[in-house]
Amino acid sequence: MHATVESQRTALLHPRWPLIAAIILLFCSLLLFWPGIAEYDTIVQYQQLARGRYDDWHPPAMARLWAALSFAGHGTAPLFALQMTGIWLGLGLLAQALGGRKAAALLAIGATPFLLGWLAIVVKDSQLVGALALATGLIGRYRLRDRPLPAPALIVAILCLAYATLVRANAAFSTVPLAMLLIPHPRNGLARFAAMIAAIPLILLLSQPVNHGLLGARDSGVRRTQPIYDLAAIAVRTRDPSIGIGPAAIDALAAHHCVKPLFWDPLGDAPACQSAVRPWDKAPVGALYVQWAKAIIAHPLAYGAHRIAHLNSTGRWLVPLHWPLAAPPAGAEPNDLGFPAPSPIAADWQRLAGWLTDMPLGWPVFWVAAALWGLHAGRTRPAGSQRDLATALFLSALFQEASFALLSISSDLRYHLWSMLAAALGWAILWPPPAALRHRRIAACIIALMLLSGMMARFALPAPPGRYADLMS
């Protein structure tokens, strides 16, 4: 009798319908986008599999996993199924642990058109979102019930976090706050914060020997892109030849518009720009980073102005309407590998997703404000598993977004997908906000001004070019 009552109580607290609904949504997503959409990076990554030679421009961990799953089918299908399963299973487990309206909200977040549209693309950012969503769901399923993770769930969560850390160069900023939920740690918030700060650079350093030694990836020169991007910007702003290139090269960078807040691409693809930065491109990596640090110290204002301009671009705040690199591709990259184009229905979904990226919910800067507000809101909640999980998600989002202030060379929206999702999940867990926070007019006014200024910029600033070739010139 007691066992029956207990099982009924468990069913009421943790209903099965969210997990069942998530599985249904998983199958719908697979049917809509099967076998996944290939964009440019997808093609390049798959060519490495075909040749059996890997480099670190694209994550070798993803390529190795793709090769290991080749028995499951040709092309994009294995990784597409994996990332879709990760997101929906993770959201389903988390929704089941929360129950009620929060469960419905979590599933609705997963079905957001531009999030689901990007998860249809087989690319490293979608892999990261799938892995972290599954890790969050597993952790939340047990932490929200105040139960320790059993060994199988713990192993899967650790594998997901490790894979996510390796699949993006700056992913450690996202994964470390979540990993802190897996290990015993003091309730002291300052001690936890200090541990996270110490762990992130250590993991970033360890990722290099893992990529090159354990995963066998050759050095592609990708580590040079960040310092070259910043050095070129400082050179154009200051005209200082002491930072490594002569006056003629600096003039060429300016004349050919090689430095853009939007992205690094002209420096790597335009011949005139490539020629101008060749001394940096040929320099040893260590010497290049020393030169980078010296230039920042010598010209902090020029460096700061450049990074702020790029941060605004990648955060999509004061930018024109239809700012590039946001919409998920509606078609497959032309290829001779047999990767098909999406169905007409999937293409229509992608066009809707692209239209929605111009709305405030598609601005990473909006989710930064939401995560900051959520972090403050969580402080007023009693200590407990919900507050801990929401705080970890907000910190994961904010640490990731903060990393773009220093480590970012492009404004692709897909780089921010996890940050946006983590902030939304954190609020779904905390909702409704504490009564003390419901009438904070100052915060509401700040967010309203941010949104208003962003919308005004979209209609006041000149429209950007629509073609990639025009963006380069």
C-alpha positions as CSV (number, residue, x, y, z in Angstrom):
1,M,0.0,0.0,0.0
2,H,2.8,2.4,0.9
3,A,4.7,1.6,-2.3
4,T,1.6,2.3,-4.4
5,V,1.0,5.7,-2.7
6,E,4.7,6.6,-3.1
7,S,4.6,5.7,-6.8
8,Q,1.5,7.8,-7.4
9,R,3.2,10.7,-5.6
10,T,6.3,10.4,-7.8
11,A,4.1,10.3,-10.9
12,L,2.4,13.5,-9.9
13,L,5.6,15.3,-9.1
14,H,7.5,14.0,-12.1
15,P,4.9,13.2,-14.9
16,R,5.9,11.2,-17.9
17,W,4.1,13.4,-20.5
18,P,7.1,15.9,-20.9
19,L,9.4,13.1,-21.9
20,I,6.9,11.5,-24.2
21,A,6.2,14.9,-25.8
22,A,9.9,15.5,-26.2
23,I,10.3,12.1,-28.0
24,I,7.4,13.0,-30.3
25,L,9.0,16.4,-31.1
26,L,12.3,14.6,-31.7
27,F,10.7,12.3,-34.3
28,C,8.9,15.3,-35.9
29,S,12.3,17.2,-36.1
30,L,14.0,14.2,-37.7
31,L,11.3,13.8,-40.3
32,L,11.2,17.5,-41.1
33,F,15.0,17.9,-41.7
34,W,16.2,14.4,-42.5
35,P,19.1,13.7,-43.1
36,G,20.3,17.1,-41.9
37,I,21.5,20.1,-43.8
38,A,25.1,20.5,-45.0
39,E,26.6,24.0,-45.0
40,Y,30.2,25.0,-46.0
41,D,31.8,23.9,-42.8
42,T,30.0,20.6,-42.9
43,I,31.4,19.9,-46.4
44,V,35.0,20.8,-45.3
45,Q,34.7,18.6,-42.2
46,Y,33.4,15.6,-44.1
47,Q,36.2,15.9,-46.7
48,Q,38.7,15.4,-43.8
49,L,36.9,12.1,-43.1
50,A,37.1,11.0,-46.7
51,R,40.9,11.7,-46.8
52,G,41.6,10.4,-43.3
53,R,43.6,13.5,-42.5
54,Y,42.4,16.0,-39.9
55,D,43.4,19.5,-38.9
56,D,42.4,21.8,-36.1
57,W,40.6,24.5,-38.2
58,H,37.5,22.5,-37.6
59,P,37.1,20.4,-34.4
60,P,39.0,17.1,-34.7
61,A,36.8,15.7,-31.9
62,M,33.7,16.1,-34.2
63,A,35.5,14.6,-37.2
64,R,36.7,11.6,-35.2
65,L,33.2,11.0,-33.8
66,W,31.7,11.3,-37.3
67,A,34.2,8.7,-38.6
68,A,33.4,6.4,-35.7
69,L,29.7,6.6,-36.5
70,S,30.1,6.0,-40.2
71,F,28.8,2.5,-39.8
72,A,25.4,4.1,-39.1
73,G,25.1,5.6,-42.6
74,H,26.7,7.9,-45.1
75,G,26.8,11.7,-44.9
76,T,25.2,13.9,-42.3
77,A,22.6,11.5,-40.9
78,P,24.5,10.1,-37.9
79,L,25.6,13.4,-36.5
80,F,22.3,15.0,-37.3
81,A,20.4,12.3,-35.4
82,L,22.9,12.6,-32.5
83,Q,22.5,16.4,-32.0
84,M,18.7,16.3,-32.4
85,T,18.5,13.4,-29.9
86,G,20.7,15.4,-27.5
87,I,18.6,18.5,-27.5
88,W,15.2,16.8,-27.2
89,L,16.2,14.1,-24.7
90,G,17.9,16.8,-22.6
91,L,14.9,19.1,-22.6
92,G,12.6,16.2,-22.0
93,L,14.5,15.0,-18.9
94,L,14.7,18.6,-17.6
95,A,11.0,19.2,-18.3
96,Q,10.0,15.9,-16.5
97,A,11.9,17.0,-13.5
98,L,10.2,20.4,-13.3
99,G,6.7,19.4,-14.5
100,G,3.7,21.6,-15.0
101,R,3.8,24.8,-17.0
102,K,7.6,24.9,-16.8
103,A,7.7,21.7,-18.7
104,A,5.6,23.1,-21.5
105,A,7.8,26.2,-21.6
106,L,11.0,24.2,-21.9
107,L,9.6,22.2,-24.8
108,A,8.4,25.4,-26.5
109,I,11.9,26.8,-26.2
110,G,13.3,23.8,-28.0
111,A,10.9,24.3,-30.9
112,T,11.9,27.9,-31.4
113,P,12.3,28.2,-35.2
114,F,15.8,29.6,-35.4
115,L,17.1,27.3,-32.6
116,L,15.6,24.2,-34.3
117,G,16.6,25.6,-37.7
118,W,20.3,25.7,-36.7
119,L,20.1,22.3,-35.1
120,A,19.1,21.0,-38.5
121,I,22.6,22.0,-39.7
122,V,25.4,19.5,-39.0
123,V,28.0,21.9,-37.7
124,K,30.1,22.2,-34.5
125,D,27.8,24.7,-32.8
126,S,24.7,22.4,-33.2
127,Q,26.8,19.6,-31.8
128,L,27.7,21.7,-28.8
129,V,24.1,22.6,-28.1
130,G,23.0,19.0,-28.4
131,A,25.8,17.8,-26.0
132,L,25.2,20.5,-23.4
133,A,21.4,20.2,-23.5
134,L,21.7,16.4,-22.8
135,A,24.2,17.1,-20.0
136,T,21.9,19.7,-18.5
137,G,18.9,17.4,-18.7
138,L,20.8,14.5,-17.0
139,I,22.1,16.8,-14.2
140,G,18.8,18.5,-13.7
141,R,16.8,15.2,-13.6
142,Y,18.6,14.2,-10.5
143,R,19.7,17.5,-8.9
144,L,16.2,18.8,-9.0
145,R,15.1,15.8,-7.1
146,D,18.0,16.2,-4.6
147,R,19.4,12.9,-5.7
148,P,23.0,12.0,-6.7
149,L,23.6,11.1,-10.3
150,P,23.9,7.3,-10.7
151,A,27.1,6.2,-12.4
152,P,25.7,5.7,-15.9
153,A,24.1,9.2,-16.0
154,L,27.3,10.7,-14.5
155,I,29.5,9.0,-17.2
156,V,27.2,10.3,-20.0
157,A,27.1,13.8,-18.6
158,I,30.9,13.9,-18.3
159,L,31.3,12.6,-21.9
160,C,28.9,15.3,-23.1
161,L,30.7,18.0,-21.3
162,A,34.1,16.8,-22.5
163,Y,32.9,16.6,-26.1
164,A,31.3,20.0,-26.0
165,T,34.6,21.5,-24.6
166,L,36.5,20.1,-27.5
167,V,34.0,21.0,-30.2
168,R,34.5,24.8,-30.0
169,A,37.7,26.7,-29.2
170,N,36.1,28.8,-26.5
171,A,33.5,26.2,-25.3
172,A,35.3,25.9,-21.9
173,F,33.6,29.2,-20.9
174,S,30.2,27.4,-21.3
175,T,31.1,24.0,-20.0
176,V,33.0,24.8,-16.8
177,P,30.0,26.4,-15.0
178,L,27.9,23.4,-15.8
179,A,30.7,21.0,-14.8
180,M,30.7,22.6,-11.3
181,L,27.3,21.0,-10.7
182,L,28.9,17.5,-11.0
183,I,31.5,17.9,-8.2
184,P,31.2,18.7,-4.5
185,H,31.8,22.4,-4.0
186,P,31.3,24.8,-1.2
187,R,28.2,26.9,-1.1
188,N,30.4,30.0,-1.0
189,G,29.7,31.7,-4.2
190,L,33.1,33.4,-4.3
191,A,35.0,30.1,-4.0
192,R,32.9,28.6,-6.8
193,F,33.6,31.6,-9.0
194,A,37.3,31.5,-8.3
195,A,37.4,27.8,-9.2
196,M,35.7,28.5,-12.5
197,I,38.1,31.3,-13.3
198,A,41.0,29.0,-12.6
199,A,39.7,26.0,-14.5
200,I,38.9,27.8,-17.8
201,P,42.5,28.8,-18.9
202,L,43.7,25.4,-17.7
203,I,41.2,23.6,-19.9
204,L,42.0,25.9,-22.9
205,L,45.7,25.0,-22.6
206,L,45.0,21.3,-22.3
207,S,42.8,21.3,-25.4
208,Q,45.8,21.9,-27.7
209,P,47.7,18.7,-26.8
210,V,44.4,16.7,-26.9
211,N,43.6,18.0,-30.4
212,H,47.1,17.6,-31.8
213,G,48.4,14.6,-29.8
214,L,45.4,12.4,-28.9
215,L,43.2,13.2,-31.8
216,G,46.0,13.5,-34.4
217,A,45.1,16.9,-35.9
218,R,47.7,18.9,-37.7
219,D,48.2,22.6,-37.1
220,S,46.2,24.5,-39.7
221,G,47.2,28.0,-38.5
222,V,43.9,28.7,-36.8
223,R,45.6,29.9,-33.6
224,R,47.0,32.8,-35.6
225,T,43.6,34.2,-36.6
226,Q,42.8,36.0,-33.4
227,P,46.0,37.9,-33.0
228,I,46.2,38.7,-36.7
229,Y,42.6,40.1,-36.6
230,D,43.4,42.3,-33.7
231,L,46.8,43.4,-34.9
232,A,45.5,44.4,-38.3
233,A,42.7,46.5,-36.6
234,I,45.3,48.2,-34.3
235,A,47.6,48.8,-37.3
236,V,44.8,50.5,-39.3
237,R,43.6,52.6,-36.4
238,T,47.1,53.8,-35.3
239,R,49.3,53.5,-38.4
240,D,52.0,52.2,-36.2
241,P,54.6,50.1,-38.1
242,S,56.3,48.9,-34.9
243,I,53.6,46.2,-34.5
244,G,55.1,44.1,-37.3
245,I,54.1,45.3,-40.8
246,G,55.3,48.3,-42.8
247,P,53.5,51.5,-43.8
248,A,52.7,50.1,-47.3
249,A,51.0,47.0,-45.8
250,I,49.0,49.2,-43.4
251,D,47.9,51.3,-46.3
252,A,46.8,48.2,-48.2
253,L,44.8,47.0,-45.2
254,A,43.0,50.3,-45.1
255,A,42.5,50.7,-48.8
256,H,41.1,47.2,-49.3
257,H,38.8,47.4,-46.2
258,C,40.5,44.3,-44.8
259,V,39.4,44.9,-41.2
260,K,35.7,44.6,-40.6
261,P,33.7,44.4,-37.3
262,L,31.6,41.7,-38.9
263,F,34.3,39.1,-39.4
264,W,37.9,38.1,-40.1
265,D,37.3,36.7,-43.5
266,P,38.9,39.4,-45.8
267,L,42.2,38.9,-43.9
268,G,42.2,35.2,-44.8
269,D,40.6,35.2,-48.2
270,A,41.2,38.5,-50.1
271,P,44.7,38.3,-51.8
272,A,45.6,41.9,-51.1
273,C,44.7,41.5,-47.4
274,Q,46.6,38.1,-47.2
275,S,49.7,39.8,-48.7
276,A,49.6,42.6,-46.1
277,V,49.5,40.3,-43.1
278,R,51.9,37.7,-44.4
279,P,54.7,38.7,-41.9
280,W,52.3,37.8,-39.1
281,D,51.1,34.7,-40.8
282,K,54.7,33.4,-41.2
283,A,55.7,34.3,-37.7
284,P,56.0,31.5,-35.0
285,V,52.9,31.3,-32.9
286,G,54.6,32.2,-29.7
287,A,56.3,35.3,-31.2
288,L,53.0,36.4,-32.7
289,Y,51.2,36.3,-29.4
290,V,54.0,38.3,-27.8
291,Q,53.6,40.9,-30.5
292,W,49.8,40.8,-30.0
293,A,50.2,41.5,-26.2
294,K,52.7,44.3,-26.9
295,A,50.4,46.0,-29.4
296,I,47.5,45.9,-26.9
297,I,49.6,47.4,-24.1
298,A,50.9,50.1,-26.5
299,H,47.5,51.0,-28.0
300,P,44.8,50.0,-25.5
301,L,42.3,52.6,-26.9
302,A,42.6,51.3,-30.5
303,Y,42.3,47.7,-29.3
304,G,39.4,48.5,-27.1
305,A,37.5,50.4,-29.9
306,H,38.1,47.5,-32.3
307,R,36.9,44.9,-29.8
308,I,33.8,46.9,-28.8
309,A,32.9,47.3,-32.5
310,H,33.2,43.6,-33.0
311,L,31.3,42.8,-29.8
312,N,28.4,45.0,-30.9
313,S,28.5,43.2,-34.3
314,T,28.4,39.7,-32.9
315,G,26.0,40.7,-30.1
316,R,23.7,42.2,-32.8
317,W,22.8,45.3,-31.0
318,L,23.3,48.5,-32.9
319,V,23.4,47.0,-36.4
320,P,21.3,47.3,-39.6
321,L,18.3,45.2,-40.4
322,H,19.2,41.8,-41.9
323,W,22.7,41.8,-40.3
324,P,24.5,38.9,-42.0
325,L,25.4,35.4,-40.7
326,A,22.2,34.9,-38.7
327,A,19.7,32.8,-40.7
328,P,20.2,29.1,-40.8
329,P,20.8,27.9,-44.4
330,A,17.6,27.1,-46.3
331,G,19.5,25.0,-48.8
332,A,22.5,22.6,-48.8
333,E,26.0,23.9,-49.8
334,P,26.6,22.7,-53.4
335,N,28.6,19.5,-53.2
336,D,29.6,16.3,-55.0
337,L,29.4,14.2,-51.8
338,G,25.7,13.3,-52.2
339,F,24.4,15.5,-49.5
340,P,20.8,16.4,-50.5
341,A,19.0,19.7,-50.3
342,P,16.3,20.0,-47.6
343,S,12.6,19.3,-48.4
344,P,10.5,22.3,-49.5
345,I,8.8,22.3,-46.0
346,A,12.2,22.4,-44.3
347,A,13.3,25.2,-46.6
348,D,10.2,27.2,-45.6
349,W,10.9,26.6,-41.9
350,Q,14.4,28.0,-42.4
351,R,13.2,31.1,-44.2
352,L,10.8,31.7,-41.2
353,A,13.7,31.2,-38.8
354,G,15.8,33.7,-40.8
355,W,13.0,36.3,-40.6
356,L,12.8,35.8,-36.8
357,T,16.5,36.4,-36.2
358,D,15.9,40.1,-36.8
359,M,13.5,40.1,-33.8
360,P,14.9,40.9,-30.3
361,L,14.7,37.2,-29.3
362,G,17.4,36.6,-32.0
363,W,19.8,39.2,-30.6
364,P,22.5,37.7,-28.3
365,V,22.7,41.0,-26.5
366,F,19.1,40.6,-25.3
367,W,19.9,37.2,-23.7
368,V,23.0,38.7,-22.0
369,A,20.6,41.2,-20.3
370,A,18.2,38.4,-19.5
371,A,21.0,36.2,-18.0
372,L,22.3,39.1,-15.9
373,W,18.8,39.8,-14.6
374,G,18.3,36.1,-14.0
375,L,21.5,35.9,-12.0
376,H,20.4,38.7,-9.8
377,A,16.9,37.2,-9.5
378,G,18.4,33.9,-8.4
379,R,20.2,35.6,-5.5
380,T,16.8,36.4,-3.9
381,R,15.6,32.8,-4.0
382,P,16.2,30.4,-1.1
383,A,19.2,28.1,-1.6
384,G,18.3,24.9,-3.3
385,S,18.7,22.7,-6.4
386,Q,16.6,25.0,-8.7
387,R,18.5,28.0,-7.8
388,D,21.8,26.2,-8.3
389,L,20.9,24.9,-11.7
390,A,19.5,28.2,-12.9
391,T,22.6,30.0,-11.7
392,A,24.9,27.5,-13.5
393,L,23.0,28.1,-16.7
394,F,23.1,31.9,-16.4
395,L,26.9,31.7,-15.6
396,S,27.4,29.4,-18.6
397,A,25.7,31.9,-20.8
398,L,27.4,35.0,-19.4
399,F,30.9,33.4,-19.4
400,Q,30.5,32.3,-23.0
401,E,29.3,35.8,-24.0
402,A,32.1,37.5,-22.1
403,S,34.6,35.4,-24.0
404,F,33.6,37.1,-27.2
405,A,34.9,40.4,-25.9
406,L,38.4,38.9,-26.3
407,L,38.2,35.7,-28.4
408,S,36.0,36.2,-31.4
409,I,36.7,36.9,-35.1
410,S,33.2,36.5,-36.6
411,S,29.6,37.5,-35.9
412,D,27.8,34.2,-36.7
413,L,24.6,33.9,-34.7
414,R,25.2,30.1,-34.3
415,Y,28.2,30.9,-32.0
416,H,25.6,32.2,-29.5
417,L,23.0,29.5,-29.7
418,W,24.0,27.8,-26.4
419,S,24.2,31.1,-24.5
420,M,20.7,32.1,-25.7
421,L,19.3,28.6,-24.9
422,A,21.0,28.5,-21.4
423,A,19.6,31.9,-20.5
424,A,16.1,30.9,-21.6
425,L,16.3,27.6,-19.6
426,G,17.5,29.4,-16.5
427,W,14.5,31.7,-16.6
428,A,12.2,28.7,-17.2
429,I,13.5,27.1,-14.1
430,L,13.3,30.3,-12.0
431,W,9.9,31.4,-13.2
432,P,7.8,33.1,-11.7
433,P,10.3,35.8,-10.6
434,P,10.4,36.6,-6.9
435,A,7.8,39.2,-5.8
436,A,10.6,41.6,-4.9
437,L,11.8,41.6,-8.5
438,R,8.5,42.1,-10.3
439,H,8.5,45.8,-10.1
440,R,12.1,46.8,-10.8
441,R,11.6,49.8,-13.0
442,I,15.2,50.6,-13.5
443,A,16.1,47.2,-14.9
444,A,12.9,47.2,-17.1
445,C,13.8,50.7,-18.4
446,I,17.4,49.6,-19.2
447,I,16.2,46.6,-21.2
448,A,13.5,48.6,-22.9
449,L,16.1,51.3,-24.0
450,M,18.4,48.5,-25.2
451,L,15.6,47.1,-27.3
452,L,14.4,50.4,-28.6
453,S,17.9,51.6,-29.6
454,G,18.5,48.3,-31.3
455,M,15.3,48.5,-33.3
456,M,16.0,52.2,-34.2
457,A,19.5,51.2,-35.4
458,R,18.0,48.5,-37.7
459,F,16.0,51.1,-39.6
460,A,18.4,54.0,-39.4
461,L,21.7,52.3,-40.5
462,P,22.3,51.5,-44.2
463,A,21.4,48.0,-45.2
464,P,24.4,45.6,-45.4
465,P,25.2,43.8,-48.7
466,G,23.3,40.6,-49.3
467,R,26.1,38.7,-51.0
468,Y,29.2,37.2,-49.4
469,A,31.4,38.6,-52.1
470,D,30.1,42.1,-51.4
471,L,30.7,41.7,-47.7
472,M,34.3,41.0,-48.4
473,S,34.9,44.2,-50.4
